[in-house]
Amino acid sequence: MMMMSEDAARQIHAQHWRQGRLLSVASHAEIAQQLSLAPLADDDAVIVISQSCDLVNGDFTEEPFAEILLAHPLPESADGNYMCLRNPRRLHFHLQIHGQQCAYTAWIWDRYWLPREVLAQWPPDAERGLWDQDEQDVLIGWLVARYERTALPDELQRRLGRIKDKLKKPMKQLKDVSGVFLECSDQELSDDASYRLRIKLVMPKAAYEQAHRRQAVEQIRTQLDTVLRKCPGVLLEEEPELVSELKFTLHDARILRRWTDFDYVSYQDHAAHQAPHSGMR
């Protein structure tokens, strides 16, 4: 048994399994059988998301499984509202298939534990993969954010809820923004105290350096400033600031919290957060 595990570990290493690589279409039938899933379509994607060192670990007692994420092709282009880390439940991203960029969607609960020996039997898909390293970083960041994102105080959420309808439009237009960060108290304040906010909108370096894209976000930033200044019980210390990811510092990351998905807006549409592929459960 030990020799079999050692052989499997060597084979996994020899086949260059790494985090972010896809299982081949030829393996879909076995994966569905192993996990008791409905049959997987040829254009579905099975993405290995375990950390690379864990995938090649020689001890199958300590690391018996590889974590995988199922993703499905989108009928149209990716929706910016579900890209990057803008929604904690669904992600739109891109795969490269035969050199072409193709849009895919993943649901946070479509993660499974696949016996790691399966990776010894099947090499990574040679024709399909994540579009680039940035796409992989976003995918892993999205999974991590499920656990580390910080909830805003209930009282602050209640106050922001008063302007949710006015916030919807500018928030949905922030497709070129990789993150919205804010500094605020984490306390539940009394009615006579205001939450003092400082906000940063962060754009990927490449998008920020394109003047027309930066200017479009600047216009939205101004709209956001106007709406927030009319929110009772909320006080902006200064205008929201727009910066490139290149200028977002470790100090910023330490004192600011990511404002993820504006959940107080998304909760209104419960149907949008039902399992999109419930037939596979």
Residue pairs with C-beta under 8 A, 6 or more apart in sequence:
5 58
5 59
5 60
5 117
6 58
7 120
8 60
8 116
8 117
8 120
9 56
9 57
9 58
9 60
9 120
11 120
12 55
12 56
12 116
12 119
12 120
13 56
15 119
15 120
15 123
15 124
16 123
16 124
17 48
17 52
17 55
17 56
17 119
17 124
18 48
18 52
18 55
18 124
19 48
19 49
19 50
19 51
19 52
19 55
19 136
19 140
20 47
20 48
20 49
20 129
20 130
20 136
20 139
20 140
21 47
21 48
21 124
21 125
21 129
22 45
22 46
22 47
22 48
22 95
22 124
22 125
22 128
22 129
22 130
23 31
23 46
23 48
23 68
23 118
23 119
23 122
23 124
23 125
24 122
24 123
24 124
24 125
24 126
25 42
25 125
26 122
27 46
27 118
27 121
27 122
28 39
28 40
28 41
28 42
28 44
28 46
29 39
29 40
30 118
30 121
30 122
31 37
31 40
31 46
31 68
31 114
31 118
32 38
32 39
32 40
34 114
34 115
34 118
35 112
35 114
37 112
37 280
38 279
38 280
40 46
40 70
41 72
43 72
43 73
44 70
44 71
44 72
44 73
45 70
45 71
45 72
45 73
45 95
45 104
45 128
46 68
46 69
46 70
47 68
47 69
47 70
47 71
47 106
47 130
47 139
48 55
48 66
48 67
48 68
48 119
48 124
49 67
49 68
49 69
49 111
49 139
49 140
49 143
50 65
50 66
50 67
54 63
54 66
55 66
55 116
55 119
57 63
60 116
60 117
63 116
64 115
64 116
65 113
65 114
65 115
65 116
66 113
66 114
66 115
66 116
66 118
66 119
67 111
67 112
67 113
67 114
68 111
68 112
68 113
68 114
69 106
69 110
69 111
69 139
69 143
70 106
70 110
70 111
70 112
70 277
70 280
71 93
71 95
71 104
71 105
71 106
71 110
72 104
72 105
72 106
72 276
72 277
73 102
73 103
73 104
73 105
74 92
74 103
74 104
74 105
76 103
77 103
78 92
78 93
78 94
78 103
78 104
78 105
79 92
80 86
80 92
80 174
80 175
80 176
81 87
81 172
81 175
82 90
82 91
82 92
82 105
83 91
83 92
83 93
83 138
83 175
84 138
84 142
84 177
84 178
84 179
85 138
85 141
85 142
85 145
85 178
85 179
85 258
85 260
85 261
86 174
86 260
86 261
87 261
87 266
88 108
88 142
88 145
88 146
88 149
88 260
88 261
88 263
89 107
89 108
89 273
90 105
90 106
90 107
90 108
90 273
90 276
91 105
91 106
91 108
91 138
91 139
91 142
92 103
92 104
92 105
93 103
93 104
93 106
93 130
93 131
93 135
93 138
93 139
94 101
94 102
94 103
94 104
94 130
94 131
94 135
95 101
95 102
95 104
95 128
95 129
95 130
95 131
96 102
96 128
96 129
96 130
96 131
96 132
97 127
97 128
98 127
98 128
101 131
105 276
106 139
107 275
107 276
107 277
108 143
108 146
109 275
110 277
110 280
111 143
130 136
130 139
134 204
145 258
145 260
149 258
149 260
150 186
150 257
150 258
152 160
152 184
152 257
152 259
153 184
153 185
153 186
153 187
153 188
153 189
153 195
154 188
155 188
155 189
155 195
156 184
156 189
156 195
156 234
157 264
159 195
159 231
159 232
159 233
159 234
160 167
160 231
160 234
160 264
161 264
162 231
162 232
163 227
163 228
163 230
163 231
164 264
164 265
164 268
166 227
166 230
167 224
167 227
167 262
167 265
168 265
169 223
170 220
170 223
170 224
170 227
171 224
171 262
171 265
173 216
173 220
174 180
174 201
174 217
174 220
176 203
176 204
176 207
176 213
176 216
176 217
177 201
177 202
177 203
177 217
178 202
178 203
178 204
178 245
179 201
179 202
179 258
180 199
180 200
180 201
180 202
180 258
180 259
181 199
181 200
181 202
181 248
181 252
181 256
181 257
181 258
181 259
182 197
182 198
182 199
182 200
182 256
182 257
182 259
183 197
183 198
183 199
183 255
183 256
183 257
184 195
184 196
184 197
184 198
184 257
185 195
185 196
189 195
189 233
191 233
193 233
194 233
194 234
194 235
195 233
195 234
195 235
196 235
196 236
196 237
197 228
197 234
197 235
197 236
197 237
198 236
198 237
198 238
198 256
199 224
199 228
199 236
199 240
199 241
199 259
200 240
200 241
200 242
200 243
200 248
200 252
200 256
201 217
201 221
201 224
201 240
201 241
201 242
201 243
202 243
202 244
202 245
202 248
203 213
203 214
203 217
203 242
203 243
203 244
203 245
204 244
204 245
205 244
205 245
205 246
207 213
207 214
208 214
208 243
208 244
208 245
208 246
209 244
214 242
217 242
218 242
221 239
221 240
221 242
224 240
225 236
225 239
225 240
228 234
228 236
228 240
229 236
266 272
266 273
275 281
